[in-house]
Amino acid sequence: MWTILPIGRLGNQMGQYATLFALARLNKRQAYISPAMAKSLSQNFKITLPTLQEEVKQKITWKTYYLSDWMKDKYKDISGDYINFVGYPSSWTFYHHIQHEILREFSFHEFITEEVNLYLRNITASRQNVTYIGVHVRRGDYVNVMPKVWKGVIGDKIYLEQAMSYFRNKYKNAFFVVVSNGIDWCRANIDVSKGDVYFSGDGNESSPYWDFAILAHCNHTIMTIGTFGFWGAYLAGGDTVYLTNFTLPNSPFLKVFKYEAAYRPEWIGIPADLSPLLVKTP
């Protein structure tokens, strides 16, 4: 039995599930997930990994195995019959070689797909041949954590304008559906004068499933930073614009994060404006 410790919220747990699925397959082991992970992910998805009940887990002597954020060669040959993985694996390098299976695991329940598609059609009822662009703006704790701890920035007004211009230029009937855990900031900073922006959801971080389903059912994606946006883009397919180079070169974040491992090579990166982080001299 191999399992993984569920840490963090939806995006983190999707990364943990996909990584466990792929590493167990690679090493010819049977993967199990905890009841907590099963409860979290099964709200949206038709996941198939069996659940390991707590009373069974407590009877087993587990070997704790810490994972990096990205795939390493040594993970192709992991020894041990009872492994409990720990970490925040957040890279496509673990599982993209079996992408079709991962997308199958994260296929939505039919009633969710029906509800979301109806919702999208209703908010664009007066438009024809709409191309939906899901926009995820990660704020919340990152507003303070990124600059103060990680020497980085998050997506700002200028970045979002650049990303939206990319899609407006590429698709005639682009329509932007914005989800965020800082929706008030989005309303104040995203230009709606063209009539092609809709703010969706209430930004409730304790129940992100509806916002995520909207993001994943759009045709294309604009993301800022974070695993929630990554998975929304990965499931949506299509074009993805993301914020890149969002930390200073000496950021401690770069010890646990690689841009090339975090984002697919075909995605379009727009460099962040790091000037707010620079010390201004008189």
Contacts in CASP RR format, 6 or more apart in sequence:
PFRMAT RR
TARGET T0000
AUTHOR 0000-0000-0000
METHOD contacts of the structure
MODEL  1
MWTILPIGRLGNQMGQYATLFALARLNKRQAYISPAMAKSLSQNFKITLP
TLQEEVKQKITWKTYYLSDWMKDKYKDISGDYINFVGYPSSWTFYHHIQH
EILREFSFHEFITEEVNLYLRNITASRQNVTYIGVHVRRGDYVNVMPKVW
KGVIGDKIYLEQAMSYFRNKYKNAFFVVVSNGIDWCRANIDVSKGDVYFS
GDGNESSPYWDFAILAHCNHTIMTIGTFGFWGAYLAGGDTVYLTNFTLPN
SPFLKVFKYEAAYRPEWIGIPADLSPLLVKTP
1 29 0 8 1.000
1 30 0 8 1.000
1 32 0 8 1.000
1 52 0 8 1.000
1 60 0 8 1.000
1 81 0 8 1.000
1 82 0 8 1.000
2 20 0 8 1.000
2 23 0 8 1.000
2 24 0 8 1.000
2 27 0 8 1.000
2 29 0 8 1.000
2 30 0 8 1.000
2 31 0 8 1.000
2 32 0 8 1.000
2 82 0 8 1.000
2 83 0 8 1.000
2 84 0 8 1.000
2 85 0 8 1.000
3 20 0 8 1.000
3 31 0 8 1.000
3 32 0 8 1.000
3 33 0 8 1.000
3 34 0 8 1.000
3 52 0 8 1.000
3 57 0 8 1.000
3 62 0 8 1.000
3 83 0 8 1.000
3 84 0 8 1.000
3 85 0 8 1.000
4 16 0 8 1.000
4 17 0 8 1.000
4 19 0 8 1.000
4 20 0 8 1.000
4 33 0 8 1.000
4 37 0 8 1.000
4 84 0 8 1.000
4 85 0 8 1.000
4 86 0 8 1.000
4 87 0 8 1.000
5 16 0 8 1.000
5 34 0 8 1.000
5 84 0 8 1.000
5 85 0 8 1.000
5 86 0 8 1.000
5 87 0 8 1.000
6 13 0 8 1.000
6 16 0 8 1.000
6 33 0 8 1.000
6 34 0 8 1.000
6 36 0 8 1.000
6 37 0 8 1.000
6 40 0 8 1.000
7 13 0 8 1.000
7 16 0 8 1.000
7 86 0 8 1.000
7 87 0 8 1.000
7 88 0 8 1.000
8 88 0 8 1.000
9 205 0 8 1.000
9 208 0 8 1.000
9 228 0 8 1.000
10 40 0 8 1.000
10 208 0 8 1.000
10 209 0 8 1.000
10 212 0 8 1.000
10 228 0 8 1.000
10 231 0 8 1.000
11 226 0 8 1.000
11 227 0 8 1.000
11 228 0 8 1.000
11 229 0 8 1.000
11 230 0 8 1.000
11 231 0 8 1.000
12 88 0 8 1.000
12 90 0 8 1.000
12 227 0 8 1.000
13 37 0 8 1.000
13 40 0 8 1.000
13 41 0 8 1.000
14 41 0 8 1.000
14 106 0 8 1.000
14 227 0 8 1.000
14 231 0 8 1.000
15 89 0 8 1.000
15 90 0 8 1.000
15 94 0 8 1.000
15 227 0 8 1.000
15 231 0 8 1.000
16 37 0 8 1.000
16 85 0 8 1.000
16 87 0 8 1.000
16 88 0 8 1.000
16 89 0 8 1.000
17 33 0 8 1.000
17 37 0 8 1.000
17 41 0 8 1.000
17 47 0 8 1.000
17 49 0 8 1.000
17 105 0 8 1.000
18 94 0 8 1.000
18 95 0 8 1.000
18 102 0 8 1.000
18 105 0 8 1.000
18 106 0 8 1.000
19 67 0 8 1.000
19 85 0 8 1.000
19 89 0 8 1.000
19 94 0 8 1.000
19 95 0 8 1.000
20 31 0 8 1.000
20 33 0 8 1.000
20 49 0 8 1.000
20 85 0 8 1.000
21 31 0 8 1.000
21 49 0 8 1.000
21 95 0 8 1.000
21 98 0 8 1.000
21 101 0 8 1.000
21 102 0 8 1.000
21 105 0 8 1.000
22 94 0 8 1.000
22 95 0 8 1.000
22 97 0 8 1.000
22 98 0 8 1.000
22 102 0 8 1.000
23 31 0 8 1.000
23 75 0 8 1.000
23 78 0 8 1.000
23 85 0 8 1.000
23 94 0 8 1.000
24 30 0 8 1.000
24 31 0 8 1.000
25 31 0 8 1.000
25 98 0 8 1.000
26 75 0 8 1.000
26 76 0 8 1.000
27 76 0 8 1.000
27 77 0 8 1.000
27 78 0 8 1.000
29 81 0 8 1.000
29 83 0 8 1.000
31 49 0 8 1.000
32 49 0 8 1.000
32 50 0 8 1.000
32 51 0 8 1.000
32 52 0 8 1.000
33 41 0 8 1.000
33 47 0 8 1.000
33 49 0 8 1.000
33 50 0 8 1.000
33 51 0 8 1.000
33 52 0 8 1.000
34 51 0 8 1.000
34 52 0 8 1.000
34 54 0 8 1.000
34 57 0 8 1.000
35 51 0 8 1.000
35 52 0 8 1.000
35 53 0 8 1.000
35 54 0 8 1.000
38 47 0 8 1.000
38 51 0 8 1.000
41 47 0 8 1.000
43 209 0 8 1.000
44 106 0 8 1.000
44 108 0 8 1.000
44 109 0 8 1.000
44 112 0 8 1.000
44 209 0 8 1.000
44 212 0 8 1.000
44 213 0 8 1.000
45 105 0 8 1.000
45 106 0 8 1.000
45 107 0 8 1.000
45 108 0 8 1.000
45 109 0 8 1.000
46 104 0 8 1.000
46 105 0 8 1.000
46 107 0 8 1.000
46 108 0 8 1.000
46 109 0 8 1.000
47 105 0 8 1.000
47 106 0 8 1.000
48 105 0 8 1.000
49 105 0 8 1.000
60 82 0 8 1.000
61 82 0 8 1.000
62 82 0 8 1.000
62 83 0 8 1.000
62 84 0 8 1.000
63 80 0 8 1.000
63 82 0 8 1.000
63 83 0 8 1.000
63 84 0 8 1.000
64 84 0 8 1.000
64 86 0 8 1.000
65 78 0 8 1.000
65 83 0 8 1.000
65 84 0 8 1.000
65 85 0 8 1.000
65 86 0 8 1.000
66 85 0 8 1.000
66 86 0 8 1.000
66 87 0 8 1.000
67 75 0 8 1.000
67 85 0 8 1.000
67 86 0 8 1.000
67 87 0 8 1.000
67 89 0 8 1.000
68 89 0 8 1.000
68 256 0 8 1.000
69 88 0 8 1.000
69 89 0 8 1.000
69 90 0 8 1.000
69 91 0 8 1.000
69 256 0 8 1.000
69 257 0 8 1.000
69 258 0 8 1.000
69 261 0 8 1.000
69 262 0 8 1.000
70 89 0 8 1.000
70 90 0 8 1.000
70 91 0 8 1.000
70 93 0 8 1.000
70 94 0 8 1.000
70 258 0 8 1.000
70 261 0 8 1.000
70 262 0 8 1.000
71 91 0 8 1.000
71 93 0 8 1.000
71 94 0 8 1.000
71 261 0 8 1.000
75 94 0 8 1.000
88 256 0 8 1.000
90 227 0 8 1.000
90 230 0 8 1.000
90 262 0 8 1.000
91 258 0 8 1.000
91 261 0 8 1.000
91 262 0 8 1.000
92 234 0 8 1.000
92 261 0 8 1.000
92 264 0 8 1.000
93 261 0 8 1.000
95 102 0 8 1.000
96 102 0 8 1.000
96 264 0 8 1.000
103 235 0 8 1.000
106 231 0 8 1.000
106 235 0 8 1.000
108 116 0 8 1.000
108 213 0 8 1.000
108 216 0 8 1.000
108 217 0 8 1.000
112 213 0 8 1.000
113 213 0 8 1.000
113 217 0 8 1.000
115 213 0 8 1.000
116 213 0 8 1.000
116 214 0 8 1.000
116 217 0 8 1.000
117 217 0 8 1.000
119 214 0 8 1.000
120 130 0 8 1.000
120 132 0 8 1.000
120 177 0 8 1.000
120 214 0 8 1.000
120 217 0 8 1.000
120 218 0 8 1.000
123 177 0 8 1.000
123 198 0 8 1.000
123 200 0 8 1.000
124 130 0 8 1.000
124 132 0 8 1.000
124 175 0 8 1.000
124 198 0 8 1.000
127 173 0 8 1.000
127 175 0 8 1.000
128 173 0 8 1.000
129 172 0 8 1.000
129 173 0 8 1.000
130 173 0 8 1.000
130 175 0 8 1.000
131 167 0 8 1.000
131 171 0 8 1.000
131 172 0 8 1.000
131 173 0 8 1.000
131 174 0 8 1.000
131 175 0 8 1.000
131 219 0 8 1.000
131 220 0 8 1.000
132 175 0 8 1.000
132 177 0 8 1.000
132 217 0 8 1.000
132 218 0 8 1.000
132 219 0 8 1.000
132 220 0 8 1.000
133 164 0 8 1.000
133 167 0 8 1.000
133 171 0 8 1.000
133 174 0 8 1.000
133 175 0 8 1.000
133 176 0 8 1.000
133 177 0 8 1.000
133 218 0 8 1.000
133 219 0 8 1.000
133 220 0 8 1.000
133 221 0 8 1.000
133 222 0 8 1.000
134 176 0 8 1.000
134 177 0 8 1.000
134 178 0 8 1.000
134 179 0 8 1.000
134 214 0 8 1.000
134 215 0 8 1.000
134 218 0 8 1.000
134 220 0 8 1.000
134 221 0 8 1.000
134 222 0 8 1.000
134 236 0 8 1.000
135 160 0 8 1.000
135 163 0 8 1.000
135 164 0 8 1.000
135 176 0 8 1.000
135 177 0 8 1.000
135 178 0 8 1.000
135 179 0 8 1.000
135 180 0 8 1.000
135 190 0 8 1.000
135 221 0 8 1.000
135 222 0 8 1.000
136 179 0 8 1.000
136 180 0 8 1.000
136 211 0 8 1.000
136 215 0 8 1.000
136 221 0 8 1.000
136 222 0 8 1.000
136 223 0 8 1.000
136 224 0 8 1.000
136 228 0 8 1.000
136 229 0 8 1.000
136 232 0 8 1.000
137 155 0 8 1.000
137 160 0 8 1.000
137 178 0 8 1.000
137 179 0 8 1.000
137 180 0 8 1.000
137 182 0 8 1.000
137 185 0 8 1.000
137 186 0 8 1.000
137 224 0 8 1.000
138 154 0 8 1.000
138 155 0 8 1.000
138 180 0 8 1.000
138 181 0 8 1.000
138 223 0 8 1.000
138 224 0 8 1.000
138 225 0 8 1.000
138 226 0 8 1.000
138 228 0 8 1.000
138 229 0 8 1.000
139 154 0 8 1.000
139 180 0 8 1.000
139 181 0 8 1.000
139 182 0 8 1.000
139 185 0 8 1.000
140 181 0 8 1.000
140 182 0 8 1.000
140 205 0 8 1.000
142 154 0 8 1.000
142 225 0 8 1.000
142 226 0 8 1.000
143 154 0 8 1.000
146 152 0 8 1.000
146 153 0 8 1.000
146 154 0 8 1.000
146 225 0 8 1.000
146 246 0 8 1.000
147 153 0 8 1.000
147 276 0 8 1.000
147 277 0 8 1.000
149 252 0 8 1.000
150 247 0 8 1.000
150 251 0 8 1.000
150 252 0 8 1.000
150 253 0 8 1.000
151 247 0 8 1.000
151 248 0 8 1.000
151 250 0 8 1.000
151 251 0 8 1.000
151 252 0 8 1.000
151 253 0 8 1.000
151 277 0 8 1.000
152 246 0 8 1.000
152 247 0 8 1.000
152 248 0 8 1.000
152 251 0 8 1.000
152 253 0 8 1.000
152 272 0 8 1.000
152 274 0 8 1.000
152 277 0 8 1.000
153 246 0 8 1.000
153 247 0 8 1.000
153 272 0 8 1.000
153 273 0 8 1.000
153 274 0 8 1.000
153 276 0 8 1.000
153 277 0 8 1.000
154 224 0 8 1.000
154 225 0 8 1.000
154 243 0 8 1.000
154 246 0 8 1.000
155 224 0 8 1.000
155 225 0 8 1.000
155 243 0 8 1.000
155 246 0 8 1.000
155 272 0 8 1.000
156 189 0 8 1.000
156 272 0 8 1.000
156 273 0 8 1.000
157 189 0 8 1.000
157 190 0 8 1.000
158 273 0 8 1.000
159 224 0 8 1.000
159 243 0 8 1.000
159 270 0 8 1.000
159 272 0 8 1.000
159 273 0 8 1.000
160 189 0 8 1.000
160 190 0 8 1.000
160 222 0 8 1.000
161 191 0 8 1.000
162 270 0 8 1.000
163 222 0 8 1.000
163 241 0 8 1.000
163 270 0 8 1.000
164 174 0 8 1.000
164 176 0 8 1.000
164 190 0 8 1.000
164 222 0 8 1.000
166 241 0 8 1.000
166 268 0 8 1.000
166 270 0 8 1.000
167 174 0 8 1.000
167 176 0 8 1.000
167 220 0 8 1.000
167 222 0 8 1.000
167 239 0 8 1.000
167 241 0 8 1.000
168 174 0 8 1.000
168 194 0 8 1.000
168 196 0 8 1.000
170 239 0 8 1.000
171 220 0 8 1.000
174 196 0 8 1.000
175 196 0 8 1.000
175 197 0 8 1.000
175 198 0 8 1.000
176 196 0 8 1.000
176 197 0 8 1.000
176 198 0 8 1.000
176 222 0 8 1.000
177 198 0 8 1.000
177 200 0 8 1.000
177 214 0 8 1.000
177 215 0 8 1.000
177 218 0 8 1.000
178 186 0 8 1.000
178 190 0 8 1.000
178 197 0 8 1.000
178 198 0 8 1.000
178 199 0 8 1.000
178 200 0 8 1.000
179 200 0 8 1.000
179 201 0 8 1.000
179 203 0 8 1.000
179 211 0 8 1.000
179 212 0 8 1.000
179 214 0 8 1.000
179 215 0 8 1.000
180 186 0 8 1.000
180 203 0 8 1.000
181 203 0 8 1.000
181 205 0 8 1.000
181 208 0 8 1.000
182 203 0 8 1.000
183 199 0 8 1.000
183 201 0 8 1.000
183 202 0 8 1.000
183 203 0 8 1.000
186 199 0 8 1.000
187 199 0 8 1.000
190 197 0 8 1.000
190 199 0 8 1.000
191 197 0 8 1.000
200 211 0 8 1.000
200 214 0 8 1.000
201 210 0 8 1.000
201 211 0 8 1.000
201 214 0 8 1.000
203 211 0 8 1.000
208 228 0 8 1.000
212 228 0 8 1.000
212 231 0 8 1.000
212 232 0 8 1.000
215 221 0 8 1.000
215 228 0 8 1.000
215 229 0 8 1.000
215 232 0 8 1.000
215 233 0 8 1.000
215 236 0 8 1.000
216 231 0 8 1.000
216 232 0 8 1.000
216 235 0 8 1.000
216 236 0 8 1.000
217 236 0 8 1.000
218 236 0 8 1.000
219 236 0 8 1.000
219 238 0 8 1.000
220 236 0 8 1.000
220 237 0 8 1.000
220 238 0 8 1.000
220 239 0 8 1.000
220 240 0 8 1.000
221 229 0 8 1.000
221 232 0 8 1.000
221 233 0 8 1.000
221 236 0 8 1.000
221 237 0 8 1.000
221 238 0 8 1.000
221 239 0 8 1.000
221 240 0 8 1.000
221 241 0 8 1.000
222 240 0 8 1.000
222 241 0 8 1.000
222 242 0 8 1.000
223 229 0 8 1.000
223 230 0 8 1.000
223 232 0 8 1.000
223 233 0 8 1.000
223 240 0 8 1.000
223 241 0 8 1.000
223 242 0 8 1.000
223 243 0 8 1.000
224 242 0 8 1.000
224 243 0 8 1.000
225 243 0 8 1.000
225 246 0 8 1.000
230 262 0 8 1.000
230 263 0 8 1.000
233 240 0 8 1.000
233 242 0 8 1.000
233 267 0 8 1.000
234 264 0 8 1.000
239 267 0 8 1.000
239 268 0 8 1.000
240 263 0 8 1.000
240 264 0 8 1.000
240 267 0 8 1.000
240 268 0 8 1.000
241 267 0 8 1.000
241 268 0 8 1.000
241 269 0 8 1.000
241 270 0 8 1.000
242 263 0 8 1.000
242 267 0 8 1.000
242 268 0 8 1.000
242 269 0 8 1.000
242 270 0 8 1.000
243 269 0 8 1.000
243 270 0 8 1.000
243 272 0 8 1.000
244 259 0 8 1.000
244 263 0 8 1.000
244 269 0 8 1.000
244 270 0 8 1.000
244 271 0 8 1.000
244 272 0 8 1.000
245 259 0 8 1.000
245 271 0 8 1.000
245 272 0 8 1.000
245 274 0 8 1.000
246 272 0 8 1.000
246 274 0 8 1.000
247 253 0 8 1.000
247 254 0 8 1.000
247 274 0 8 1.000
248 274 0 8 1.000
248 277 0 8 1.000
263 269 0 8 1.000
END
